[in-house]
Amino acid sequence: MEKIILASNSPRRREILGKFIEFEVKTHEINEIKDEEYPPQITVMGLAYEKGISVAEENIDSIVISSDTIVEYDGKLLGKPKDRDEAKDMIKSLSGKTHNVYTAYAIFKISENIKYVDYEKSEVKFYEFSNVDIEKYLDTNEYADKAGAYGIQGYGALLVEKINGDYFNIMGLPIAKLSRDLKRLFGISLW
C-alpha cells in the first residue's frame, strides 16, 4: 500500500478520510488569502493546491491530499471568522438565505508527476433565525475555525433548512468524488 499523507489540520477532514484509509498528517502553514476577483472555485482550488504542494515536494514518493473550503454568498467569500463579531455578521447575513459551499482538494505524487486539483459545490439554505438564536449558536464556540462560521455536523445542523449537493463537501471533504479520483489516478479503492 502506498503511503498517504493528508496535508490538513482539520479534524473533520481527518475524521472523514480516516473512516476509509490510513494516512499520516503533515502540514505547512500558508497565507489563506481569499481574492474575490476570481470565481470561488478558482480561489478554493488555489488554496487547496498551496496547502499541499510543499508537503508533496518533501514527500515525493507519497500520495499527498490537501483540501480547503470556502463559503460564498452574494459574491462574497466567507472564510474562517477572526472573532465572534465577524462570525455573528456571517451567520446573520446567511439567515433565511441560500449560500454555496466550495471544497477543493488537491492530489499529488511528485515522483509520478501527478498534480491534480478538483472541487465540489453544494448549496445550503438556512432557516431564518432571531438574534437570540444566533447568540445561542455563537455561545457554542463552534463557529471558530470554520468557513462561513458554522459546522453542519454539529450545532450548525440546527441552522440548515435544506442542502442541495454533497453533505461531506459541506463538512470539508467530498469523499465520494475524492474516492473516484484516487481509484482513477492510483487504483486505490476506499472500499
PLY file of the C-alpha trace (Angstrom):
ply
format ascii 1.0
element vertex 191
property float x
property float y
property float z
element edge 190
property int vertex1
property int vertex2
end_header
0.00 0.00 0.00
1.25 3.43 -0.91
1.92 5.96 1.85
-0.80 8.60 2.01
-0.40 11.98 3.67
-3.23 14.35 4.50
-1.94 17.92 4.38
-4.67 19.35 6.61
-5.11 20.20 10.28
-8.89 19.90 10.02
-10.32 17.36 12.48
-13.32 16.95 10.17
-11.16 16.01 7.20
-9.18 13.59 9.35
-12.42 12.03 10.59
-13.94 11.66 7.12
-10.83 10.24 5.41
-9.96 8.12 8.47
-13.12 6.07 8.05
-11.78 4.71 4.77
-7.98 4.65 4.75
-4.87 5.04 6.90
-2.75 8.15 6.49
-0.29 10.46 8.19
-0.87 14.16 8.76
1.78 16.68 7.70
1.09 20.33 7.12
2.72 23.61 6.20
1.16 26.95 7.02
0.06 29.11 4.11
-1.37 32.60 3.82
-5.06 31.90 3.17
-5.84 34.94 1.06
-9.30 34.82 -0.49
-9.35 37.04 -3.56
-12.89 37.92 -4.64
-11.54 38.94 -8.05
-11.60 35.26 -9.04
-14.54 32.84 -9.10
-14.88 30.92 -5.80
-13.94 27.57 -7.35
-10.66 29.03 -8.67
-9.84 30.58 -5.29
-10.56 27.39 -3.32
-8.64 25.19 -5.77
-5.65 27.53 -5.49
-5.75 27.33 -1.70
-6.02 23.52 -1.73
-3.03 23.37 -4.11
-0.98 25.73 -1.93
-1.71 23.69 1.20
-0.38 20.50 -0.39
2.41 21.33 -2.81
5.20 21.97 -0.28
4.28 18.82 1.69
4.27 16.86 -1.59
7.67 18.24 -2.62
9.12 16.99 0.70
7.46 13.55 0.29
7.85 12.86 -3.42
7.01 9.13 -3.27
3.87 9.61 -1.16
0.34 10.45 -2.21
-0.48 13.81 -0.65
-4.05 15.05 -0.31
-4.84 18.63 0.67
-8.11 20.49 0.83
-9.76 23.84 1.51
-13.35 25.01 1.98
-14.94 28.41 1.44
-18.48 29.70 1.66
-19.75 32.10 -0.97
-22.82 34.28 -0.57
-23.85 37.17 -2.79
-20.42 37.34 -4.42
-18.57 37.48 -1.10
-16.19 34.77 0.08
-16.59 33.79 3.71
-13.63 32.04 5.22
-12.98 31.38 8.90
-14.15 34.26 11.12
-11.41 36.06 13.00
-13.63 36.57 16.07
-17.16 36.28 17.46
-18.28 39.60 15.96
-17.26 38.54 12.47
-18.94 35.15 13.00
-22.14 36.94 14.07
-22.09 39.08 10.93
-21.60 35.98 8.77
-24.41 33.98 10.38
-26.77 36.98 10.32
-26.08 37.58 6.61
-26.88 33.92 5.82
-30.13 33.81 7.84
-33.03 32.77 5.59
-30.77 32.67 2.53
-29.08 30.13 0.28
-25.30 30.11 0.05
-22.72 27.96 -1.72
-20.05 25.83 -0.12
-17.00 25.04 -2.24
-14.47 22.45 -1.18
-11.44 21.80 -3.34
-8.92 19.03 -2.97
-5.52 18.52 -4.50
-3.82 15.16 -5.01
-0.08 14.94 -5.54
2.52 12.30 -6.21
5.59 14.20 -7.32
7.65 11.12 -8.27
4.98 10.29 -10.87
4.43 13.95 -11.85
0.83 13.87 -10.62
-0.65 17.19 -9.54
-4.43 17.04 -9.71
-6.96 19.57 -8.38
-10.76 19.46 -8.40
-13.68 20.85 -6.39
-17.26 20.21 -5.39
-20.05 22.73 -4.83
-23.07 22.34 -2.55
-25.94 24.74 -1.86
-27.12 25.30 1.71
-30.30 27.12 2.71
-30.51 28.43 6.26
-33.71 28.92 8.21
-34.42 32.45 9.34
-33.41 32.88 12.94
-33.54 35.55 15.60
-30.66 37.41 17.22
-31.25 35.23 20.30
-30.80 32.08 18.19
-27.61 33.50 16.69
-26.20 34.32 20.14
-27.06 30.81 21.38
-25.22 29.33 18.41
-22.22 31.60 18.97
-22.16 30.57 22.65
-21.26 27.04 21.49
-17.97 28.42 20.05
-18.48 26.02 17.16
-18.00 28.86 14.66
-14.27 29.07 15.38
-12.05 27.71 12.60
-14.99 27.03 10.26
-15.61 28.59 6.86
-18.83 30.59 6.97
-18.77 30.42 10.81
-20.71 27.15 11.12
-20.22 23.41 11.18
-23.07 21.43 9.64
-22.07 18.30 11.57
-22.60 19.97 14.97
-24.94 22.61 16.35
-24.85 24.22 12.92
-27.25 21.49 11.80
-29.96 23.49 13.59
-29.39 26.38 11.18
-29.88 24.35 7.99
-33.25 24.11 6.26
-32.02 22.11 3.27
-28.99 21.23 1.21
-28.50 20.50 -2.45
-25.32 18.55 -3.06
-22.75 16.53 -1.15
-23.13 16.72 2.66
-19.48 15.72 3.19
-18.45 18.58 0.89
-20.06 20.94 3.38
-18.17 19.22 6.21
-14.91 19.84 4.33
-14.08 16.83 2.14
-16.18 15.48 -0.76
-15.13 11.91 -0.06
-17.17 10.21 -2.83
-15.60 12.36 -5.55
-12.14 12.08 -3.98
-12.57 8.29 -3.86
-13.20 8.14 -7.59
-10.10 10.21 -8.31
-7.88 8.05 -6.07
-9.18 4.97 -7.92
-8.62 6.57 -11.33
-5.16 8.00 -10.58
-3.67 5.24 -8.40
-6.02 2.25 -8.43
-6.74 2.85 -4.73
-10.19 1.75 -3.60
-11.66 3.18 -0.41
-13.99 0.19 -0.21
0 1
1 2
2 3
3 4
4 5
5 6
6 7
7 8
8 9
9 10
10 11
11 12
12 13
13 14
14 15
15 16
16 17
17 18
18 19
19 20
20 21
21 22
22 23
23 24
24 25
25 26
26 27
27 28
28 29
29 30
30 31
31 32
32 33
33 34
34 35
35 36
36 37
37 38
38 39
39 40
40 41
41 42
42 43
43 44
44 45
45 46
46 47
47 48
48 49
49 50
50 51
51 52
52 53
53 54
54 55
55 56
56 57
57 58
58 59
59 60
60 61
61 62
62 63
63 64
64 65
65 66
66 67
67 68
68 69
69 70
70 71
71 72
72 73
73 74
74 75
75 76
76 77
77 78
78 79
79 80
80 81
81 82
82 83
83 84
84 85
85 86
86 87
87 88
88 89
89 90
90 91
91 92
92 93
93 94
94 95
95 96
96 97
97 98
98 99
99 100
100 101
101 102
102 103
103 104
104 105
105 106
106 107
107 108
108 109
109 110
110 111
111 112
112 113
113 114
114 115
115 116
116 117
117 118
118 119
119 120
120 121
121 122
122 123
123 124
124 125
125 126
126 127
127 128
128 129
129 130
130 131
131 132
132 133
133 134
134 135
135 136
136 137
137 138
138 139
139 140
140 141
141 142
142 143
143 144
144 145
145 146
146 147
147 148
148 149
149 150
150 151
151 152
152 153
153 154
154 155
155 156
156 157
157 158
158 159
159 160
160 161
161 162
162 163
163 164
164 165
165 166
166 167
167 168
168 169
169 170
170 171
171 172
172 173
173 174
174 175
175 176
176 177
177 178
178 179
179 180
180 181
181 182
182 183
183 184
184 185
185 186
186 187
187 188
188 189
189 190
